[in-house]
Amino acid sequence: MAKLPVSKLAPERFPDLPEIPGVRLGARAANIRYAGRDDLMLAEFPPGTTVAGVFTRSLCPSAPVDWCRAAIGSGQARALLVNAGNANAFTGKAGVDAVNITADAVAKMTGCNKKQVLLASTGVIGEPLPHAKITGALKQLYATLAPSGWRRAADAIRTTDTFSKGASRTCRIDSQRFVINGIAKGSGMIAPDMATMLAFVATDAKIPANVLAKLLKPVVETSFNAITVDGDTSTSDTLLMFASGTGPKVAPIKDARDSRLVDFKRKLEEVLVDLAQQVVKDGEGAQKFVAVTVTGAASPEAARTIAKSIANSPLVKTAVAAGDANWGRVVMAVGKSGQRADRDKLKIAIGEVVVAEHGQVATGYQEAKVATHLKGKDVSISVDVGVGKHRATVWTCDLTHGYIDINGAYRS
């Protein structure tokens, strides 16, 4: 397919991601699907690096997802290999053979056990992965590894993404400074119910694998599980977090509830939210970034379900795209969510303008003010459903004809 123009919602530049001692990344063109661009990424981690992950809930997971689910059982990682252009999903025994062959090749090159090699693939479903192209490119790929290779790695994992996604924060543990870096890819097939299509995070803090896993779970809920582009969940969704332990020395961390991790948790959430929002801002054909906030719900789960019902509604999303203040579509989306809502207490605001309350259009409602808000790049929709005290925010984008154009031409 033709090269896509950069999203109008893209950040001004790729952020500066500090080097993490012992972590090296690189990329190379393996011609898996795309010509004239890097499509294969490798990251190498020092001995002792721990890993945790979260994966798709799709009942048709890719071969790399199956591999990673088994591999992270050891809690140890030495390498990560990612290819773009081919998802290695729904490929049967050929897919299983491909992950074994590539993991074995990376293990021999990096001098580690093959179960310490993590794999991820993204791209077209149902086509056998040309693993010979990958193994044939590994020697030259390995030669590109560098501590500063974050941007090149982020570039290599893109499919229909129009810009590379990265985020970084620093935090304190026992007054010592640590780094958290992350890269991600995703543009369509985004309603993860776990993470996003692909996201990889690394820190120089020394954190056991079981603690990493417990730290990831809540922040995934408020970041990658709070985004949607099109309501479709990928077969390949993978979020992996690595802790190299190469930063400053502090007393051992043994519990995710350790009070010394407060700042680490906050900064980790910031990194994941930053990456998740970048995925939405690169939604296929997106022109507007939309925040949907639901309050007054019966439970956190109910609030999230209602917010996703609104965010996933094609009618709501096309109204936003057109700048049409058709708030009745929001009422519809609340009603179809299957969650409790009091019709006569329902309150809806678009931007700062209350459009409906007490079961009817708001007194003095002026549609022109809402239309002005909808012309901007950042749109907010707020709904109080009047049955409880819980809230949730979901981020999405509008639905334009560009989504059809991109996905209609995806394999051509």
DRENNUZA-539137 format. One record per residue (C-alpha): x, y, z; residue in three letters. Coordinates in steps of 0.02 Angstrom, whole numbers, plus 50000, padded with zeros to 5 digits. Layout:
N
XYZALA;...
% end
This chain:
412
500005000050000MET;500545018049972ALA;501455027550109LYS;500205036450220LEU;500325054850269PRO;500815057850450VAL;499325059550566SER;498795077350603LYS;498755072250786LEU;500575066350791ALA;501785073450920PRO;502995086450856GLU;504455074450872ARG;505005057650939PHE;505525059951121PRO;507285058151189ASP;507425040751265LEU;508945039551381PRO;510125024851368GLU;509855010551489ILE;511515002451537PRO;511684985251460GLY;510184987051344VAL;510564988151157ARG;509344989551013LEU;509454989350825GLY;508474986950665ALA;508694981150486ARG;507724978450326ALA;507334959950302ALA;506084962850161ASN;504734952850251ILE;503374963150170ARG;503984981050153TYR;505304986550030ALA;506594999750071GLY;506295001050258ARG;506794992650420ASP;505544979150468ASP;506524968850593LEU;507024974450768MET;508144966150897LEU;508454971151078ALA;509784963051187GLU;509694963551378PHE;511064960051506PRO;511094944051610PRO;509904945051757GLY;508564954951663THR;506814950551721THR;505244951151615VAL;503354951351632ALA;502014952551499GLY;500194954651457VAL;499434947451299PHE;497904947451189THR;496304939151249ARG;495914934151071SER;495464915851054LEU;496514915450895CYS;498214921150963PRO;499754921550854SER;501184909150868ALA;502334922350947PRO;501014925951081VAL;500954907451125ASP;502844907151129TRP;502974922351245CYS;501644916051364ARG;502694900451392ALA;504384909151390ALA;504014922251523ILE;503674908251647GLY;505534908551688SER;505454927151724GLY;507124929551634GLN;507484938051467ALA;509014941351361ARG;508314946251191ALA;506774952651101LEU;506504950150914LEU;505064959050825VAL;504554959050643ASN;503294969750550ALA;502274965050396GLY;501794947350445ASN;500844942850605ALA;501294924250601ASN;499504921250658ALA;498354907350598PHE;499844898950518THR;499744881750601GLY;501294871050618LYS;502254882650501ALA;502004896550627GLY;502604885950772VAL;504134880550671ASP;504514898750628ALA;504554904450810VAL;505654889750859ASN;506874892750717ILE;507014911450747THR;507144909750936ALA;508514896850917ASP;509474908050796ALA;509374923050912VAL;509884912551063ALA;511444906350973LYS;511904923950921MET;511674931551094THR;512304916551192GLY;510754913151294CYS;509434899851319ASN;508104900551182LYS;506744902151315LYS;507534918951361GLN;507124925451187VAL;505464934551171LEU;504614936251001LEU;503264947250927ALA;502564948950752SER;501334961150676THR;500554962550504GLY;499504951850390VAL;498614936750466ILE;498624919650383GLY;500234920650283GLU;501724909550332PRO;503144919550407LEU;504674919150292PRO;505844914950435HIS;507324912150319ALA;507314930850282LYS;507384934350468ILE;508774922250511THR;509724927950356GLY;509684945950419ALA;510154942450600LEU;512044944150585LYS;511944961250506GLN;510514966050623LEU;511564961450774TYR;512934972950712ALA;511744987850722THR;511384985850908LEU;511735001451011ALA;511145008851177PRO;510415023351079SER;509405012450960GLY;507665016151030TRP;507075027050886ARG;507645015050752ARG;506815000550844ALA;505185010350857ALA;505255014150670ASP;505504995850624ALA;503954988950711ILE;502695000050619ARG;501384993550497THR;500045006450453THR;500725018050588ASP;501105035350519THR;502335039850657PHE;503475030950780SER;502905030350961LYS;504015032351112GLY;503925038651291ALA;505105040451437SER;505045045651620ARG;506265045951765THR;505775040851940CYS;506505039052114ARG;506735023652221ILE;507615026852388ASP;508155043952319SER;509035035352173GLN;508585039951994ARG;507935026751874PHE;507355027151692VAL;505775019751614ILE;505775019351423ASN;504415012851309GLY;504025010851124ILE;502415004951043ALA;501565002050877LYS;499735002450836GLY;498535011450721SER;497094999850682GLY;496344983850754MET;496414992850920ILE;495224988051059ALA;496494978051154PRO;495634972151314ASP;497414969451376MET;498724980851304ALA;498954986951127THR;499564978750969MET;501384979251023LEU;502214988651167ALA;503924986151246PHE;504504994651405VAL;506184993851494ALA;506895000551656THR;508594999951739ASP;507804996251908ALA;508074979051984LYS;506334971752005ILE;505874953252017PRO;504764946251879ALA;503314942551995ASN;503324960452058VAL;503414967151881LEU;501864957051837ALA;500894964151983LYS;501434981851940LEU;500874979951760LEU;499104973851791LYS;498304989651863PRO;499195001851748VAL;498694991951594VAL;496874994351645GLU;497065013351650THR;498115014651492SER;498035001951352PHE;496384994551411ASN;495665012151405ALA;495905015051218ILE;494975009951062THR;495115014450879VAL;493915002550795ASP;493324989650922GLY;494374975650847ASP;495584965550955THR;497184959750871SER;497794941850872THR;499524948350913SER;499314960651058ASP;500874959951164THR;501534970851306LEU;503214966051378LEU;504154974651518MET;505994971651554PHE;506974976451709ALA;508854975951680SER;509404979351859GLY;510874989551793THR;510375005751878GLY;510915012252050PRO;510924999452190LYS;509524999952318VAL;508894987852450ALA;508004973052368PRO;506204975352313ILE;505164960052352LYS;503364966152350ASP;502334976752230ALA;501594985352382ARG;503304991852437ASP;503045010352479SER;504675014452390ARG;503825010252224LEU;502535024252233VAL;503465035652112ASP;503945020952000PHE;502115015751984LYS;501575033451943ARG;502915035851810LYS;502595018651735LEU;500765023151715GLU;501255039651634GLU;502335030451507VAL;500955018051464LEU;499605031451453VAL;500735041951342ASP;501035027251224LEU;499195022151225ALA;498625039651181GLN;499895040451040GLN;499125024550969VAL;497415032850969VAL;498125048650890LYS;498795037750750ASP;497125028950727GLY;496885024650545GLU;496125039850461GLY;495985049350626ALA;495745068150625GLN;495175070650805LYS;495685063950976PHE;494185060151086VAL;494115058051275ALA;492545049651341VAL;492275050951529THR;490875041951619VAL;490435046051800THR;489055040751918GLY;489185022351869ALA;488775007451978ALA;490555000451971SER;492235004051887PRO;491874990051763GLU;490174997451721ALA;490935014651695ALA;492235007451576ARG;490944997251481THR;489825012351455ILE;491295023251402ALA;491865010051276LYS;490085008451210SER;490135027051170ILE;491935026851107ALA;491635011850993ASN;489995017950919SER;490205021150732PRO;488765033550741LEU;489595043550881VAL;491285042950796LYS;490625048450626THR;489645062550708ALA;491265068650787VAL;492145067150619ALA;490815077850537ALA;490725090450679GLY;488885085850701ASP;488215089550877ALA;487075074350870ASN;487085070351056TRP;485645058151036GLY;486935045650974ARG;487785046651144VAL;486125042751229VAL;485955027851113MET;487695021451155ALA;487365022851342VAL;485735013351324GLY;486484998951224LYS;487934996251344SER;486934984251453GLY;487464993651610GLN;486365002651735ARG;485945020751694ALA;484545031851756ASP;483745039751603ARG;483005054051703ASP;484655058151791LYS;485755056251638LEU;486845071451605LYS;487865073551446ILE;489145087051405ALA;490155089551248ILE;491635100551286GLY;491045112351423GLU;489255112851359VAL;487895102851445VAL;486805096351304VAL;485585085151397ALA;484995082451576GLU;483465076751673HIS;482935065551530GLY;482865079151398GLN;483825092651306VAL;484655104951425ALA;483785121551455THR;484555135151348GLY;485585122751247TYR;486485131151101GLN;487085118950970GLU;488265131650892ALA;489405131051045LYS;489545112151032VAL;489875113150846ALA;491325125050882THR;492075112551005HIS;491905098450879LEU;492915108050752LYS;494485106250860GLY;495725091950862LYS;495345087651044ASP;493555082851085VAL;492835078251254SER;491205069251293ILE;490645067851474SER;489195057451536VAL;488515055351713ASP;487345040351721VAL;486665044251894GLY;486705027351980VAL;488335026752081GLY;490025034452119LYS;491215026251996HIS;492065033551843ARG;493165028951695ALA;493955037651547THR;494205029751376VAL;495155037651233TRP;494675035451051THR;494695044550885CYS;493435049350753ASP;492955037950609LEU;493305045150438THR;493315038650260HIS;495195037250280GLY;494935021750388TYR;494065013250241ILE;495395018850118ASP;496825012150226ILE;496044995450268ASN;495324992850095GLY;497084994150024ALA;498034985750166TYR;498604970350068ARG;498824978849899SER;
% end
